[in-house]
Amino acid sequence: MKNFFEAKSIAVVGVSREPNKVGAILFNQLLRNFKGDVYGVNPNVNSLYGNKIYKKLSDINKKIDLTVIAVPAAFVIDIIKEMPSVNCKNVVIISAGFKEIGNDKLELKLKEELDQRNIKAVGVNCLGIYDAYSGIDAIFLPSERVQRPGKGGISFICQSGAIGGAILDLMASKNYGVSKFISFGNATNLDSVDYLDYLGKDKNTKVICVYIEAVKDGKKCLEICKNIKKPVIVLKGGLTHEGNKATLSHTGALAGDPRVYLGAFKQAGTVYAENLEDMFNYSRLLEKSIKPKGDRILTITNGGGFGILGTDNIIKYGLKLAELSSETKKKLKEKFPKLVIVDNPMDLIGDATDERYGLALEYAVKDKNIDIILITLDYQTPLLTPNIVNVISKYKNKKPIIVASTGGSPTEKIKRILESRGIVCFDYPETAVRSIKQLVEYHK
Protein backbone atom coordinates (compact mmCIF):
# COMPACT_ATOMS: atom_id res chain seq x y z
CA MET A 1 0.00 0.00 0.00
CA LYS A 2 2.94 2.34 0.54
CA ASN A 3 3.25 3.59 -3.04
CA PHE A 4 -0.41 4.57 -3.17
CA PHE A 5 0.31 7.35 -0.67
CA GLU A 6 4.06 7.86 -0.83
CA ALA A 7 4.52 7.72 -4.61
CA LYS A 8 7.22 9.89 -6.17
CA SER A 9 5.93 9.48 -9.73
CA ILE A 10 2.37 9.14 -11.03
CA ALA A 11 1.02 8.42 -14.52
CA VAL A 12 -2.56 9.37 -15.48
CA VAL A 13 -3.86 7.27 -18.36
CA GLY A 14 -6.80 8.85 -20.14
CA VAL A 15 -6.00 12.57 -19.92
CA SER A 16 -8.17 14.77 -22.07
CA ARG A 17 -8.21 18.24 -23.64
CA GLU A 18 -11.77 18.67 -22.37
CA PRO A 19 -11.36 20.20 -18.90
CA ASN A 20 -14.51 18.62 -17.45
CA LYS A 21 -13.55 15.05 -18.34
CA VAL A 22 -12.29 12.78 -15.57
CA GLY A 23 -8.78 12.35 -16.98
CA ALA A 24 -8.25 16.10 -17.34
CA ILE A 25 -9.46 16.76 -13.79
CA LEU A 26 -7.16 14.10 -12.33
CA PHE A 27 -4.15 15.36 -14.27
CA ASN A 28 -4.83 18.96 -13.32
CA GLN A 29 -5.34 18.17 -9.61
CA LEU A 30 -2.07 16.25 -9.43
CA LEU A 31 -0.12 18.94 -11.27
CA ARG A 32 -1.38 21.52 -8.77
CA ASN A 33 -0.90 19.56 -5.55
CA PHE A 34 1.59 16.71 -5.99
CA LYS A 35 5.29 17.50 -5.54
CA GLY A 36 6.55 14.50 -7.52
CA ASP A 37 6.59 13.76 -11.24
CA VAL A 38 3.26 13.56 -13.11
CA TYR A 39 2.95 12.01 -16.58
CA GLY A 40 -0.09 12.07 -18.85
CA VAL A 41 -1.01 9.34 -21.33
CA ASN A 42 -3.37 9.56 -24.31
CA PRO A 43 -2.60 8.40 -27.89
CA ASN A 44 -4.56 11.32 -29.34
CA VAL A 45 -3.09 14.20 -27.29
CA ASN A 46 0.40 15.66 -27.70
CA SER A 47 0.50 18.16 -24.85
CA LEU A 48 -1.74 19.37 -22.03
CA TYR A 49 -1.30 22.23 -19.55
CA GLY A 50 2.19 22.73 -20.95
CA ASN A 51 3.20 19.11 -20.39
CA LYS A 52 4.18 16.43 -22.89
CA ILE A 53 1.57 13.70 -23.19
CA TYR A 54 2.74 10.16 -24.01
CA LYS A 55 1.06 7.88 -26.53
CA LYS A 56 1.38 4.79 -24.36
CA LEU A 57 2.29 4.08 -20.75
CA SER A 58 5.35 2.17 -21.93
CA ASP A 59 6.59 5.27 -23.80
CA ILE A 60 7.35 7.04 -20.51
CA ASN A 61 10.44 4.80 -20.17
CA LYS A 62 10.82 5.59 -16.45
CA LYS A 63 9.80 3.85 -13.25
CA ILE A 64 6.27 4.84 -12.21
CA ASP A 65 5.15 4.33 -8.61
CA LEU A 66 1.42 4.78 -9.18
CA THR A 67 -0.80 4.59 -12.26
CA VAL A 68 -4.26 6.19 -12.34
CA ILE A 69 -6.59 4.88 -15.06
CA ALA A 70 -9.56 6.83 -16.40
CA VAL A 71 -10.45 5.15 -19.70
CA PRO A 72 -13.50 3.13 -20.81
CA ALA A 73 -13.76 -0.28 -19.15
CA ALA A 74 -12.97 -2.17 -22.37
CA PHE A 75 -9.44 -0.67 -22.50
CA VAL A 76 -8.43 -1.09 -18.84
CA ILE A 77 -6.89 -4.54 -19.21
CA ASP A 78 -4.65 -3.31 -22.04
CA ILE A 79 -3.26 -0.66 -19.68
CA ILE A 80 -2.69 -3.24 -16.93
CA LYS A 81 -0.64 -5.33 -19.37
CA GLU A 82 1.59 -2.31 -20.00
CA MET A 83 2.29 -1.56 -16.34
CA PRO A 84 5.27 -3.93 -15.97
CA SER A 85 7.07 -1.88 -18.66
CA VAL A 86 7.29 1.00 -16.17
CA ASN A 87 7.81 -1.31 -13.18
CA CYS A 88 4.55 -0.18 -11.57
CA LYS A 89 2.70 -2.38 -9.05
CA ASN A 90 0.00 0.03 -7.85
CA VAL A 91 -3.02 1.35 -9.74
CA VAL A 92 -6.14 3.37 -9.04
CA ILE A 93 -8.85 2.38 -11.52
CA ILE A 94 -11.48 5.10 -11.72
CA SER A 95 -13.18 3.47 -14.71
CA ALA A 96 -16.72 2.10 -14.29
CA GLY A 97 -18.60 -0.41 -16.43
CA PHE A 98 -17.78 -3.67 -14.66
CA LYS A 99 -19.84 -5.93 -12.40
CA GLU A 100 -21.85 -2.99 -11.07
CA ILE A 101 -23.65 -3.05 -14.44
CA GLY A 102 -23.58 -6.83 -14.75
CA ASN A 103 -20.26 -7.07 -16.60
CA ASP A 104 -18.93 -9.74 -14.22
CA LYS A 105 -16.80 -11.53 -16.82
CA LEU A 106 -14.77 -8.42 -17.64
CA GLU A 107 -14.08 -7.69 -13.97
CA LEU A 108 -13.10 -11.30 -13.30
CA LYS A 109 -10.69 -11.18 -16.25
CA LEU A 110 -9.28 -7.89 -14.93
CA LYS A 111 -8.70 -9.43 -11.50
CA GLU A 112 -6.86 -12.34 -13.11
CA GLU A 113 -4.60 -9.95 -15.04
CA LEU A 114 -3.89 -7.93 -11.89
CA ASP A 115 -3.12 -10.98 -9.77
CA GLN A 116 -0.94 -12.50 -12.46
CA ARG A 117 1.30 -9.41 -12.41
CA ASN A 118 1.09 -8.91 -8.63
CA ILE A 119 -0.50 -5.47 -9.15
CA LYS A 120 -2.61 -3.98 -6.36
CA ALA A 121 -5.66 -1.97 -7.45
CA VAL A 122 -7.91 0.56 -5.75
CA GLY A 123 -11.26 0.34 -7.54
CA VAL A 124 -12.67 -0.29 -10.09
CA ASN A 125 -15.59 2.12 -10.23
CA CYS A 126 -14.23 4.43 -7.53
CA LEU A 127 -13.78 8.09 -6.70
CA GLY A 128 -10.04 7.72 -6.06
CA ILE A 129 -7.61 8.44 -3.22
CA TYR A 130 -6.39 11.52 -1.37
CA ASP A 131 -3.52 12.14 1.05
CA ALA A 132 -3.41 15.54 2.73
CA TYR A 133 0.23 15.03 3.75
CA SER A 134 1.83 13.88 0.49
CA GLY A 135 -0.38 15.97 -1.81
CA ILE A 136 -1.54 12.92 -3.78
CA ASP A 137 -4.95 14.00 -5.04
CA ALA A 138 -6.32 11.30 -7.33
CA ILE A 139 -9.95 12.28 -6.79
CA PHE A 140 -11.83 12.81 -10.03
CA LEU A 141 -14.12 15.54 -8.65
CA PRO A 142 -12.80 19.09 -9.27
CA SER A 143 -11.76 21.03 -6.17
CA GLU A 144 -14.10 23.83 -7.23
CA ARG A 145 -16.97 21.42 -6.49
CA VAL A 146 -15.43 19.30 -3.74
CA GLN A 147 -13.01 21.12 -1.46
CA ARG A 148 -10.01 19.20 -0.12
CA PRO A 149 -9.47 19.22 3.67
CA GLY A 150 -6.12 20.10 5.18
CA LYS A 151 -3.93 17.87 7.33
CA GLY A 152 -5.53 16.03 10.23
CA GLY A 153 -5.81 12.67 11.94
CA ILE A 154 -9.01 11.16 10.49
CA SER A 155 -8.80 8.68 7.61
CA PHE A 156 -11.81 7.52 5.60
CA ILE A 157 -12.35 4.21 3.83
CA CYS A 158 -15.47 4.64 1.74
CA GLN A 159 -17.12 2.22 -0.66
CA SER A 160 -19.38 4.98 -1.97
CA GLY A 161 -17.88 7.78 -4.03
CA ALA A 162 -20.91 10.03 -3.47
CA ILE A 163 -20.71 9.73 0.31
CA GLY A 164 -16.95 10.13 0.24
CA GLY A 165 -17.07 13.30 -1.86
CA ALA A 166 -19.66 14.84 0.44
CA ILE A 167 -17.57 14.04 3.52
CA LEU A 168 -14.44 15.61 2.03
CA ASP A 169 -16.35 18.75 1.04
CA LEU A 170 -18.03 19.07 4.43
CA MET A 171 -14.80 18.57 6.37
CA ALA A 172 -13.01 21.19 4.29
CA SER A 173 -15.86 23.69 4.72
CA LYS A 174 -15.71 23.23 8.51
CA ASN A 175 -11.91 23.46 8.53
CA TYR A 176 -11.49 19.89 9.84
CA GLY A 177 -8.40 17.96 8.81
CA VAL A 178 -7.93 14.48 7.35
CA SER A 179 -5.02 12.13 6.84
CA LYS A 180 -6.08 9.83 4.01
CA PHE A 181 -9.20 9.12 1.99
CA ILE A 182 -9.83 5.92 0.01
CA SER A 183 -12.82 5.29 -2.23
CA PHE A 184 -12.58 1.67 -3.34
CA GLY A 185 -15.73 0.98 -5.35
CA ASN A 186 -16.07 -2.65 -6.47
CA ALA A 187 -12.98 -3.83 -4.54
CA THR A 188 -11.65 -5.84 -7.48
CA ASN A 189 -8.53 -7.10 -5.70
CA LEU A 190 -8.04 -4.83 -2.67
CA ASP A 191 -10.82 -4.74 -0.09
CA SER A 192 -11.65 -2.67 3.00
CA VAL A 193 -9.64 -5.20 5.02
CA ASP A 194 -6.43 -4.24 3.20
CA TYR A 195 -7.02 -0.55 3.84
CA LEU A 196 -7.84 -1.15 7.52
CA ASP A 197 -4.59 -3.04 7.95
CA TYR A 198 -2.59 -0.24 6.31
CA LEU A 199 -4.26 2.66 8.13
CA GLY A 200 -3.96 0.83 11.45
CA LYS A 201 -0.19 1.28 11.11
CA ASP A 202 -0.21 4.74 9.49
CA LYS A 203 1.44 7.31 11.75
CA ASN A 204 -0.72 10.19 10.50
CA THR A 205 -4.01 8.37 11.13
CA LYS A 206 -5.52 8.64 14.61
CA VAL A 207 -9.07 7.51 13.79
CA ILE A 208 -10.32 5.28 10.95
CA CYS A 209 -13.82 5.76 9.54
CA VAL A 210 -15.28 3.04 7.33
CA TYR A 211 -18.40 3.13 5.18
CA ILE A 212 -18.95 -0.33 3.72
CA GLU A 213 -21.66 -2.19 1.89
CA ALA A 214 -20.02 -5.64 1.72
CA VAL A 215 -16.90 -7.37 3.04
CA LYS A 216 -15.29 -10.25 1.17
CA ASP A 217 -13.46 -11.86 4.08
CA GLY A 218 -15.40 -11.22 7.28
CA LYS A 219 -13.13 -13.34 9.49
CA LYS A 220 -10.00 -11.51 8.37
CA CYS A 221 -11.74 -8.16 8.84
CA LEU A 222 -12.66 -9.12 12.40
CA GLU A 223 -9.09 -10.15 13.23
CA ILE A 224 -7.57 -6.96 11.83
CA CYS A 225 -10.05 -4.68 13.63
CA LYS A 226 -9.28 -6.43 16.92
CA ASN A 227 -5.57 -5.72 16.48
CA ILE A 228 -5.86 -2.05 15.52
CA LYS A 229 -4.83 0.14 18.46
CA LYS A 230 -6.82 3.18 17.43
CA PRO A 231 -10.56 3.93 17.10
CA VAL A 232 -12.33 2.34 14.12
CA ILE A 233 -15.78 3.77 13.39
CA VAL A 234 -18.00 1.73 11.08
CA LEU A 235 -21.13 2.74 9.16
CA LYS A 236 -22.76 -0.15 7.32
CA GLY A 237 -24.89 0.38 4.23
CA GLY A 238 -27.49 -2.20 3.20
CA LEU A 239 -28.88 -3.16 6.61
CA THR A 240 -32.42 -3.56 5.32
CA HIS A 241 -33.53 -6.16 2.79
CA GLU A 242 -34.20 -3.39 0.26
CA GLY A 243 -30.91 -1.64 0.98
CA ASN A 244 -29.08 -4.92 0.67
CA LYS A 245 -30.52 -5.44 -2.81
CA ALA A 246 -29.58 -1.87 -3.78
CA THR A 247 -25.90 -2.60 -3.13
CA LEU A 248 -25.91 -5.04 -6.04
CA SER A 249 -26.49 -2.23 -8.52
CA HIS A 250 -23.99 0.01 -6.76
CA THR A 251 -20.85 -2.10 -6.47
CA GLY A 252 -22.03 -5.47 -7.76
CA ALA A 253 -21.97 -7.20 -4.36
CA LEU A 254 -24.66 -8.40 -1.97
CA ALA A 255 -24.14 -7.03 1.52
CA GLY A 256 -25.05 -10.16 3.50
CA ASP A 257 -26.97 -10.67 6.74
CA PRO A 258 -26.94 -7.41 8.74
CA ARG A 259 -27.11 -9.26 12.06
CA VAL A 260 -23.82 -10.98 11.26
CA TYR A 261 -22.15 -7.68 10.45
CA LEU A 262 -23.41 -5.92 13.58
CA GLY A 263 -22.34 -8.81 15.79
CA ALA A 264 -18.90 -8.90 14.21
CA PHE A 265 -18.38 -5.15 14.64
CA LYS A 266 -19.25 -5.47 18.33
CA GLN A 267 -16.84 -8.39 18.83
CA ALA A 268 -14.07 -6.47 17.08
CA GLY A 269 -14.38 -3.51 19.46
CA THR A 270 -15.25 -1.03 16.73
CA VAL A 271 -17.46 2.00 17.27
CA TYR A 272 -20.67 1.52 15.33
CA ALA A 273 -22.35 4.60 13.84
CA GLU A 274 -26.03 4.41 12.92
CA ASN A 275 -25.80 7.24 10.40
CA LEU A 276 -23.36 9.44 8.53
CA GLU A 277 -23.73 12.38 10.92
CA ASP A 278 -22.82 10.17 13.89
CA MET A 279 -19.76 8.76 12.14
CA PHE A 280 -18.62 12.27 11.35
CA ASN A 281 -19.20 13.51 14.92
CA TYR A 282 -17.67 10.49 16.66
CA SER A 283 -14.53 10.73 14.56
CA ARG A 284 -13.95 14.37 15.44
CA LEU A 285 -14.18 13.67 19.15
CA LEU A 286 -12.14 10.46 19.14
CA GLU A 287 -9.42 12.09 17.02
CA LYS A 288 -8.50 14.45 19.87
CA SER A 289 -7.23 11.62 22.07
CA ILE A 290 -9.45 12.83 24.91
CA LYS A 291 -9.56 10.18 27.64
CA PRO A 292 -12.13 10.92 30.33
CA LYS A 293 -11.69 9.26 33.72
CA GLY A 294 -15.37 8.39 33.91
CA ASP A 295 -18.87 9.26 32.72
CA ARG A 296 -19.87 12.02 35.16
CA ILE A 297 -20.81 15.09 33.15
CA LEU A 298 -21.40 18.67 34.25
CA THR A 299 -23.36 20.93 31.91
CA ILE A 300 -22.51 24.64 32.11
CA THR A 301 -24.91 26.90 30.23
CA ASN A 302 -26.14 30.46 29.84
CA GLY A 303 -29.38 29.26 28.26
CA GLY A 304 -31.68 27.28 30.55
CA GLY A 305 -33.42 25.37 27.77
CA PHE A 306 -30.15 24.14 26.29
CA GLY A 307 -29.00 23.10 29.75
CA ILE A 308 -32.16 21.06 30.20
CA LEU A 309 -31.69 19.38 26.82
CA GLY A 310 -28.13 18.55 27.82
CA THR A 311 -29.37 16.99 31.06
CA ASP A 312 -32.13 15.02 29.33
CA ASN A 313 -29.66 13.50 26.89
CA ILE A 314 -27.09 12.66 29.55
CA ILE A 315 -29.76 10.51 31.20
CA LYS A 316 -31.10 9.22 27.86
CA TYR A 317 -27.70 7.86 26.84
CA GLY A 318 -26.95 6.22 30.17
CA LEU A 319 -24.34 8.68 31.39
CA LYS A 320 -24.22 10.30 34.84
CA LEU A 321 -24.94 13.83 36.06
CA ALA A 322 -21.90 14.99 37.98
CA GLU A 323 -22.64 15.86 41.61
CA LEU A 324 -20.66 19.00 42.37
CA SER A 325 -18.62 18.86 45.56
CA SER A 326 -19.80 20.91 48.49
CA GLU A 327 -16.63 23.02 48.20
CA THR A 328 -17.35 23.88 44.55
CA LYS A 329 -20.96 24.83 45.37
CA LYS A 330 -19.85 26.96 48.28
CA LYS A 331 -17.31 28.94 46.25
CA LEU A 332 -19.67 29.52 43.34
CA LYS A 333 -22.50 30.67 45.61
CA GLU A 334 -20.11 33.11 47.24
CA LYS A 335 -19.21 34.53 43.84
CA PHE A 336 -22.73 34.53 42.40
CA PRO A 337 -25.21 34.53 45.30
CA LYS A 338 -28.23 35.47 43.18
CA LEU A 339 -27.29 35.03 39.58
CA VAL A 340 -26.20 31.41 39.20
CA ILE A 341 -28.05 28.13 39.70
CA VAL A 342 -25.25 26.04 41.18
CA ASP A 343 -26.43 22.57 40.21
CA ASN A 344 -26.34 20.35 37.15
CA PRO A 345 -26.96 21.99 34.78
CA MET A 346 -25.04 24.95 36.15
CA ASP A 347 -27.06 27.85 34.75
CA LEU A 348 -25.10 31.10 34.44
CA ILE A 349 -28.32 32.70 33.09
CA GLY A 350 -28.83 34.98 30.11
CA ASP A 351 -26.70 37.91 31.23
CA ALA A 352 -23.63 35.72 31.67
CA THR A 353 -20.33 37.36 30.87
CA ASP A 354 -17.03 35.90 29.69
CA GLU A 355 -15.75 36.38 33.25
CA ARG A 356 -18.64 34.39 34.74
CA TYR A 357 -17.90 31.50 32.42
CA GLY A 358 -14.25 31.72 33.40
CA LEU A 359 -14.99 31.47 37.12
CA ALA A 360 -17.40 28.57 36.60
CA LEU A 361 -14.76 26.69 34.60
CA GLU A 362 -12.02 27.52 37.10
CA TYR A 363 -13.88 25.71 39.88
CA ALA A 364 -15.32 22.95 37.71
CA VAL A 365 -11.97 21.74 36.37
CA LYS A 366 -10.71 21.37 39.96
CA ASP A 367 -13.71 19.34 41.10
CA LYS A 368 -12.79 15.64 41.27
CA ASN A 369 -16.47 14.67 41.01
CA ILE A 370 -16.56 15.92 37.40
CA ASP A 371 -15.11 13.85 34.55
CA ILE A 372 -16.36 15.82 31.52
CA ILE A 373 -17.64 19.36 31.06
CA LEU A 374 -20.31 20.06 28.45
CA ILE A 375 -20.72 23.76 27.67
CA THR A 376 -24.01 24.63 25.95
CA LEU A 377 -23.12 28.09 24.76
CA ASP A 378 -25.84 30.56 23.76
CA TYR A 379 -23.71 33.12 21.93
CA GLN A 380 -26.74 35.22 20.99
CA THR A 381 -26.87 36.75 24.50
CA PRO A 382 -25.59 40.36 24.63
CA LEU A 383 -22.80 40.24 27.22
CA LEU A 384 -20.68 37.49 25.71
CA THR A 385 -17.79 38.67 23.54
CA PRO A 386 -15.40 36.94 21.11
CA ASN A 387 -13.04 36.61 24.09
CA ILE A 388 -15.15 33.67 25.26
CA VAL A 389 -12.96 31.48 23.02
CA ASN A 390 -9.91 32.44 25.09
CA VAL A 391 -11.79 31.81 28.33
CA ILE A 392 -12.81 28.30 27.29
CA SER A 393 -9.47 27.48 25.63
CA LYS A 394 -7.61 28.30 28.85
CA TYR A 395 -9.04 25.19 30.52
CA LYS A 396 -8.99 22.70 27.64
CA ASN A 397 -6.04 20.74 29.04
CA LYS A 398 -7.38 20.66 32.60
CA LYS A 399 -10.37 18.43 31.87
CA PRO A 400 -12.28 17.19 28.78
CA ILE A 401 -14.40 20.11 27.53
CA ILE A 402 -16.96 19.76 24.73
CA VAL A 403 -19.07 22.64 23.39
CA ALA A 404 -22.58 22.57 21.94
CA SER A 405 -23.75 25.82 20.39
CA THR A 406 -26.65 26.48 18.02
CA GLY A 407 -26.78 29.56 15.82
CA GLY A 408 -25.89 31.34 12.61
CA SER A 409 -22.73 33.00 11.32
CA PRO A 410 -21.48 34.64 14.56
CA THR A 411 -21.88 31.36 16.43
CA GLU A 412 -20.22 29.39 13.63
CA LYS A 413 -17.26 31.76 13.71
CA ILE A 414 -16.79 31.18 17.44
CA LYS A 415 -16.98 27.40 16.96
CA ARG A 416 -14.44 27.46 14.14
CA ILE A 417 -11.94 29.24 16.39
CA LEU A 418 -12.56 26.79 19.22
CA GLU A 419 -12.15 23.86 16.83
CA SER A 420 -8.85 25.28 15.58
CA ARG A 421 -7.69 25.20 19.19
CA GLY A 422 -8.59 21.56 19.66
CA ILE A 423 -12.00 21.93 21.33
CA VAL A 424 -14.67 19.85 19.59
CA CYS A 425 -17.92 21.73 18.97
CA PHE A 426 -21.38 20.47 18.06
CA ASP A 427 -24.50 22.20 16.79
CA TYR A 428 -26.88 20.60 19.29
CA PRO A 429 -26.70 19.16 22.84
CA GLU A 430 -28.09 15.79 21.71
CA THR A 431 -25.37 15.16 19.13
CA ALA A 432 -22.74 16.29 21.63
CA VAL A 433 -23.93 13.88 24.33
CA ARG A 434 -24.41 11.00 21.89
CA SER A 435 -20.79 11.47 20.80
CA ILE A 436 -19.59 11.74 24.41
CA LYS A 437 -21.29 8.39 25.05
CA GLN A 438 -19.13 6.77 22.36
CA LEU A 439 -16.01 8.47 23.75
CA VAL A 440 -16.72 7.08 27.22
CA GLU A 441 -17.54 3.59 25.88
CA TYR A 442 -14.37 3.45 23.82
CA HIS A 443 -12.15 4.28 26.80
CA LYS A 444 -13.81 1.95 29.31
Buried (B, 14 or more C-beta within 10 A) or exposed (E): BEBBBBBBBBBBBBBBBEEEBBBBBBBBBBBEBBEBBBBBBBEEBEEBBEEEBBEBBBBBEEEBBBBBBBBEBEEBBEBBBBBBBBEBBBBBBBBBBBBBEEBEEBBEBBBEBBEEEEBBBBBBBBBBBBBBBBBBBBBBBBBEEBBBBEEBBBBBBBBBBEBBBBBBBBBBEBBBBBBBBBBBBBBBBBBBBBBBBBBBEBEBBBBBBBBBBBBEEBEBBBEBBEEBEBBBBBBBBBBEEEBBEBBBEBBBBEBBEBEEBBEBBEEBBBBBBEEBBBBBBBBBBBBBEBEBEBBBBBBBBBBBEBBBBBBEBBEEBEBBBBBBBEEBBEBBEEBBEEEBBBBBBBBBBEEBBBEBBBBBBBBBBBBEBBBBBBBBBBBBBEEBEEEBBEBBBEBBEEBBBBBBBBBEEEBBBBBBBBBEEBBBBBBBBBBBBBBBBBBBEBBE
